[in-house]
Amino acid sequence: MITTEKVTLTLPADLVATLRSMAPSRRQSQFVAEALRAYIAEQQRKSLRERLIAGYQANAADDAVLAAEWAAAEDEAWDKIEPYPGAESTDDTTYSTR
């Protein structure tokens, strides 16, 4: 069972009017709780996205150097891969991600 806590909020009158028009009086707390959960989840997704982007950008130069160092080995490995049965093309670019 979810524990609840009674709180007092001060909201703009137009927002309260919209809430009252959208949710019956006995469901307004549930409506607000669901809206808050949705808003919080969205903010958390935005924050995670920003942190991931910052991390990718911070590591981009190192990742490019590492990729360049392994490019020859990667090309050699792709050259050794046999096409799967029924493959239409034997062009090397079919298997490359570059």
RAURMO-V314859 format. One record per pair of residues at least 6 apart in sequence whose C-alpha atoms are under 7 Angstrom apart, sorted by the first residue. I is the first residue (numbers start at 1). J is the second residue. D is the distance in whole Angstrom. If there is no record, write none. Layout:
BEGIN
I:J:D ; I:J:D
END
This chain:
BEGIN
23:31:7 ; 78:95:7 ; 83:90:7
END
